[in-house]
Amino acid sequence: MAERILIVDDDRDSLTLIGLMLQRQGYEIASAQSGSQALQMADIHPPDLILLDVMMPDMDGFEVCRRLRTMPRLAQIPVIMFTAKTLVEDKVAGFEAGADDYLTKPTHPQELASRVKAMLSRAKSQPQPTATIATASRRASVVAVMGVRGGLGTTTVALNLATALLQSGQEVIFAEFRPGAGTAALQLGLNKTYGLTALMGKPLMDLHSATVESELATHTSHLRLLLASHQPLQTALSLSPEYAEAILKSLSKLSDIVVVDIGTGLPEANRRVLMAADEIVVCLEPERVSVSLAQALLAELEQLGVALPRVRLVLVNRSAAGTALATPVVEDALRHQITQIISPAAELADQAVEQGMPMILVQPESATAQQFRDLALSLAVVQPKSATEQQFHDLALDPSVANYDRARTGDGAAPV
């Protein structure tokens, strides 16, 4: 099978000339005219090599390369930057962004063909790291959960989704990337609310798995959490994209699935999480303002290069009022299928907060609990359960946390 090269350039003539030249060398060619289009195409069909122009209107090549390096499936793809920028600092910026080689225009066709051939040959000869069973089981999938606006109950959805994933036999960590706006600790009655703030106060080089793990809180359900404070003054603390990436990378070594509550909006830290996420859950209400915000968000995600099939829409019904838009109407407006509907459960939500438990554990046999389990099962990150894990799952449906504890530990002893 011919090796596939993705050429990214906003100049159509350059795309045509370079593409024809490489096709004559026997390569399969794909082309993109913007950074966001390139990211989406690479995500859907990863190429063997990317030829990347630097100067593009929507997103320059440096940013495209940085984002590629944050995406697990694409991080190892060789990137050759191909640009008219000739200054030494431009080349340094390219290599710092993660480029493997740097060519300046105009380049002789033979030189380009030679660089491409050498880069592909080098990529083939690189030994692939052999994952042990332990490391393989600790390469977490990432599920990002966000709302189209505040006050939708996004954290409630994220917490109950994380608990449902935990019940399916996965090791799960819930993380709030919302400094000063965390509510999970309040919902669960937990005191260790400064985990995220503590990590943000450490030097970047000190953010490794052991450091991050020391800041995790553990709920009685065995869900581990990295919590954000709810102190208003801490909303002024900005989670930098570099810290978001480092914390997420460390969390990914500690569990099977990381559920990240990123709140609302698309600051750079949220964009980095979204680009690294295997699944994206977006919460909205069945009313016109919320649907309009969802339309804008989906358009922005597509511009960023997020493949929309990775986005799961959750319709959160907080009121039984007859003014709610019908699901088909919402789907038609968004041109996107609704993955799950969460029905109104105000009384159950109040009980959950009073007991300091996720709703799914307060009334395991309720329709709401089943809706969260259905949402969890719809995600591609859920792995098939073994017979033992199925037993854990069945016992987890018992409202008694003691039974849940026995299922997790195999006896009546408290977990270590």
C-alpha positions in Angstrom: 0.0 0.0 0.0 1.3 3.4 -1.0 2.4 5.7 1.9 0.0 8.6 2.5 1.2 12.2 2.7 -1.0 15.0 3.9 0.0 18.4 2.3 -1.2 21.5 4.1 -1.0 24.8 2.3 -3.5 27.6 1.8 -2.0 28.2 -1.7 -3.9 26.0 -4.2 -1.1 26.2 -6.8 1.5 24.9 -4.2 -0.9 22.1 -3.3 -1.3 21.1 -6.9 2.4 21.2 -7.8 3.7 19.5 -4.7 0.9 16.9 -4.9 1.6 16.0 -8.5 5.4 15.7 -7.9 4.9 13.4 -5.0 2.2 11.3 -6.8 4.8 10.6 -9.5 7.0 9.2 -6.7 4.3 6.7 -5.9 2.8 8.3 -2.8 -0.9 8.7 -2.0 -1.7 12.4 -1.6 -4.3 14.2 0.6 -4.5 18.0 0.8 -5.9 20.6 3.2 -6.0 24.3 2.8 -6.3 25.3 6.4 -4.9 24.2 9.8 -8.3 23.2 11.2 -9.1 21.1 8.1 -5.7 19.4 8.3 -6.3 18.4 12.0 -9.7 17.0 11.2 -8.4 15.1 8.1 -5.5 13.7 10.1 -7.8 12.6 12.9 -10.1 10.8 10.6 -7.4 9.2 8.4 -3.9 9.5 9.9 -1.2 10.0 7.2 2.3 8.6 7.2 3.8 12.1 6.9 2.6 15.7 6.9 4.0 18.5 4.8 3.0 21.6 6.6 3.1 25.2 5.5 3.7 27.8 8.2 1.8 30.9 7.0 -1.9 30.1 6.9 -4.8 32.5 7.8 -6.8 30.5 10.4 -4.1 28.7 12.3 -0.4 28.8 11.5 1.7 25.7 11.0 3.4 26.1 14.4 0.1 25.8 16.2 -1.1 22.9 14.0 2.1 21.0 14.8 1.8 21.7 18.5 -1.8 20.3 18.5 -0.7 17.3 16.5 1.8 16.5 19.2 -0.9 16.5 21.9 -3.1 14.0 20.1 -2.1 10.4 21.1 -3.0 8.9 17.7 -1.1 11.5 15.7 1.8 12.5 18.0 4.4 10.3 16.2 3.6 11.3 12.6 6.6 12.9 11.0 6.1 16.6 10.1 8.1 18.5 7.6 7.5 22.3 7.7 7.6 23.8 4.2 7.6 27.6 4.1 9.1 30.7 2.6 10.2 31.9 6.1 13.9 31.6 6.2 15.0 33.2 9.4 16.9 31.1 11.9 14.3 31.9 14.7 11.5 30.7 12.4 13.3 27.3 12.0 13.9 27.2 15.8 10.2 27.9 16.4 9.3 25.1 14.0 11.5 22.5 15.8 10.2 23.7 19.2 6.6 23.2 17.9 7.5 19.6 17.2 8.5 19.6 13.5 11.0 16.8 12.4 12.4 18.7 9.4 12.2 22.2 7.9 12.4 23.2 4.2 12.3 26.7 2.8 10.6 27.7 -0.5 11.5 27.4 -3.3 12.8 23.9 -3.0 14.1 21.8 -5.8 11.7 18.8 -6.4 14.6 16.3 -6.0 15.5 17.8 -2.6 11.9 17.6 -1.4 11.5 14.0 -2.7 14.8 13.1 -1.0 13.7 14.6 2.4 10.3 12.9 2.2 11.9 9.6 1.5 14.4 9.9 4.2 11.8 11.0 6.8 9.5 8.1 6.0 12.4 5.6 6.1 13.5 7.0 9.5 10.0 6.7 10.8 9.8 3.1 9.8 13.1 2.2 11.3 12.3 3.8 14.7 11.7 1.0 17.2 8.1 1.1 18.6 7.9 1.1 22.4 6.7 -2.2 23.7 4.0 -1.7 26.2 3.9 -4.0 29.2 0.5 -5.2 30.5 0.9 -2.7 33.3 1.6 0.3 31.1 -1.0 -0.7 28.6 -3.7 -0.8 31.2 -2.6 2.6 32.4 -2.9 4.4 29.1 -6.1 6.2 29.9 -8.8 7.2 27.5 -9.9 10.8 28.0 -13.5 11.9 28.1 -14.0 15.7 28.1 -17.4 17.0 29.4 -18.5 20.6 28.8 -21.7 22.7 28.8 -22.8 25.2 26.3 -23.3 27.6 29.2 -23.1 27.6 33.0 -25.9 26.3 35.2 -26.7 23.3 33.1 -25.6 20.7 35.6 -22.5 19.8 33.6 -20.6 18.7 36.7 -23.5 16.5 37.8 -23.4 14.8 34.4 -19.7 14.4 34.5 -19.7 12.9 38.0 -22.5 10.4 37.3 -20.9 9.5 34.0 -17.6 8.8 35.8 -19.4 6.7 38.4 -21.1 4.7 35.7 -17.8 4.1 34.0 -16.4 3.0 37.3 -19.2 0.6 37.7 -18.4 -0.9 34.3 -15.1 -2.2 35.7 -12.8 0.6 34.6 -10.4 2.5 36.8 -11.6 6.1 36.6 -10.4 9.5 37.7 -12.7 12.5 37.6 -10.9 15.9 37.2 -12.2 19.4 37.4 -10.2 21.8 35.2 -12.2 24.8 36.6 -10.1 26.8 39.1 -12.3 28.7 41.5 -15.5 27.2 40.0 -15.4 23.6 41.2 -18.6 22.1 42.6 -17.9 18.4 42.7 -16.5 18.6 46.3 -19.7 20.4 47.4 -21.9 17.7 45.8 -20.0 14.8 47.3 -19.2 16.3 50.7 -15.4 16.2 50.2 -12.9 18.5 52.0 -9.8 18.1 49.7 -10.8 20.9 47.3 -7.4 22.4 46.5 -5.9 19.6 44.5 -5.9 21.5 41.2 -4.8 24.8 42.8 -1.9 23.0 44.5 -0.7 21.5 41.2 -1.0 24.9 39.5 1.4 26.3 42.2 4.1 23.8 41.4 6.9 24.2 38.8 5.9 22.6 35.6 8.8 20.2 35.7 7.4 18.8 39.0 4.1 17.7 37.5 4.5 14.0 37.2 2.3 11.0 38.2 3.4 10.8 41.8 2.9 14.5 42.4 -0.5 14.5 40.7 -1.7 11.4 42.5 -0.8 12.9 45.9 -3.5 15.6 45.2 -6.3 13.2 44.5 -9.3 12.8 46.8 -11.1 9.5 47.1 -14.9 9.2 47.5 -16.5 6.3 49.4 -17.6 4.9 46.0 -13.9 4.5 45.2 -14.0 7.2 42.6 -10.8 9.2 42.6 -11.0 13.0 42.0 -8.8 15.9 41.2 -10.9 18.7 42.6 -11.0 22.4 42.0 -11.8 25.0 44.7 -15.1 26.9 44.7 -13.5 30.0 46.2 -14.5 33.0 44.0 -11.0 34.7 44.1 -9.5 31.6 42.5 -11.4 32.1 39.3 -8.7 34.7 38.5 -6.2 31.8 38.4 -5.8 30.8 34.8 -5.0 27.2 34.0 -2.3 27.4 31.4 -2.4 25.0 28.4 1.0 23.7 29.4 -0.2 22.8 32.9 -3.4 21.3 31.6 -1.5 19.1 29.2 1.0 18.0 31.9 -1.7 17.3 34.5 -3.8 15.3 32.0 -0.8 13.3 30.9 0.0 12.4 34.5 -3.6 11.4 35.2 -3.6 9.2 32.1 -0.9 7.1 33.7 -3.0 6.5 36.8 -6.2 5.1 35.5 -8.1 3.6 32.5 -10.4 6.5 31.9 -10.0 10.2 32.9 -13.3 12.2 32.9 -12.4 15.9 32.7 -15.0 18.6 33.6 -13.9 21.6 31.6 -16.9 23.8 32.2 -17.8 26.2 29.4 -16.0 28.1 26.8 -12.9 27.5 24.7 -9.8 29.1 26.3 -6.5 27.5 25.2 -6.4 25.0 28.1 -9.8 23.7 27.2 -8.8 23.5 23.5 -5.8 21.4 24.4 -8.0 19.0 26.5 -10.5 18.7 23.6 -7.8 17.9 21.1 -6.4 15.2 23.3 -9.9 13.8 24.2 -11.1 10.4 22.8 -14.7 11.4 23.5 -16.3 14.8 24.0 -19.6 15.1 25.8 -21.5 18.4 25.3 -24.4 19.2 27.6 -27.3 21.4 26.5 -31.0 22.1 27.3 -34.0 21.6 24.9 -34.6 25.3 24.6 -33.8 27.8 21.9 -31.0 29.8 23.5 -29.2 26.6 24.5 -29.6 25.1 21.0 -28.2 28.3 19.5 -25.2 28.2 21.8 -24.7 24.5 20.9 -24.8 25.4 17.1 -22.0 28.0 17.7 -20.0 25.6 19.8 -20.1 22.8 17.2 -19.1 25.2 14.5 -16.1 26.3 16.6 -15.1 22.7 17.4 -15.1 21.9 13.7 -13.0 25.0 13.0 -10.5 23.8 15.6 -10.2 20.5 13.8 -12.3 18.3 16.2 -13.9 15.4 14.3 -17.6 15.9 15.1 -18.3 12.1 15.3 -16.3 12.2 18.6 -18.8 14.7 20.0 -21.7 13.2 22.0 -24.6 15.5 22.7 -26.5 15.1 26.0 -29.9 16.8 26.4 -30.4 17.7 30.0 -34.0 18.2 30.9 -34.2 20.2 34.2 -37.9 21.0 33.9 -40.9 18.9 32.9 -42.4 22.0 31.3 -44.2 21.5 28.0 -42.2 24.3 26.4 -39.2 22.1 25.9 -38.2 21.5 22.3 -38.7 18.0 20.9 -35.6 16.0 20.4 -36.0 15.7 16.6 -36.3 19.5 16.4 -33.0 19.9 18.3 -31.3 17.3 16.2 -32.5 18.9 13.0 -31.3 22.3 14.2 -27.8 21.0 15.2 -27.5 18.4 12.3 -26.2 16.1 15.0 -27.7 13.2 16.8 -28.6 13.4 20.5 -26.7 10.6 22.3 -28.6 10.6 25.6 -31.5 12.4 27.2 -31.4 13.0 31.0 -34.9 13.4 32.3 -35.9 15.8 35.2 -35.0 14.5 38.6 -34.9 17.5 41.0 -35.8 15.4 44.1 -33.2 12.8 43.3 -30.6 15.5 42.8 -31.4 17.0 46.2 -31.2 13.6 47.8 -27.8 13.0 46.2 -26.3 16.2 47.6 -27.8 15.6 51.0 -26.1 12.1 51.0 -22.9 13.2 49.4 -23.3 10.6 46.7 -23.7 10.6 42.9 -27.4 10.2 41.8 -26.6 6.9 40.1 -25.7 5.4 43.6 -28.6 7.0 45.5 -31.3 5.3 43.4 -29.5 2.8 41.2 -32.7 1.4 39.7 -34.1 4.8 38.8 -34.6 5.9 35.2 -32.0 8.6 35.7 -29.4 6.1 36.8 -30.1 4.0 33.8 -29.7 7.0 31.5 -26.2 7.7 32.9 -25.3 4.0 32.5 -26.6 4.1 28.9 -24.5 7.2 28.2 -21.4 5.4 29.6 -22.0 2.4 27.5 -22.4 4.6 24.4 -18.8 5.7 24.7 -16.2 3.9 22.6 -13.7 4.1 25.6 -15.7 1.4 27.5 -14.0 -1.9 27.3 -15.9 -5.3 27.5 -16.2 -6.5 31.0 -14.8 -9.8 32.3 -17.0 -12.1 34.3 -15.6 -10.7 37.5 -16.1 -7.2 36.4 -19.7 -8.0 35.4 -20.2 -9.2 39.0 -18.8 -5.9 40.3 -21.2 -4.1 38.0 -24.2 -6.1 39.1 -23.4 -5.6 42.8 -22.8 -1.9 42.2 -26.4 -1.5 41.3 -27.2 -2.3 44.9 -27.8 1.1 46.7 -25.7 -0.1 49.7 -22.2 1.2 49.4 -21.1 -1.6 51.7 -22.1 -4.1 49.0 -20.2 -2.0 46.4 -17.1 -2.1 48.7 -17.3 -5.9 49.0 -17.5 -6.2 45.3 -14.5 -4.0 44.7 -12.3 -5.7 47.4 -13.6 -9.3 47.1 -14.4 -9.6 50.8 -15.9 -7.5 53.5 -12.7 -5.8 54.4 -12.2 -2.1 53.8 -10.1 -1.4 50.7 -6.5 -0.6 51.2 
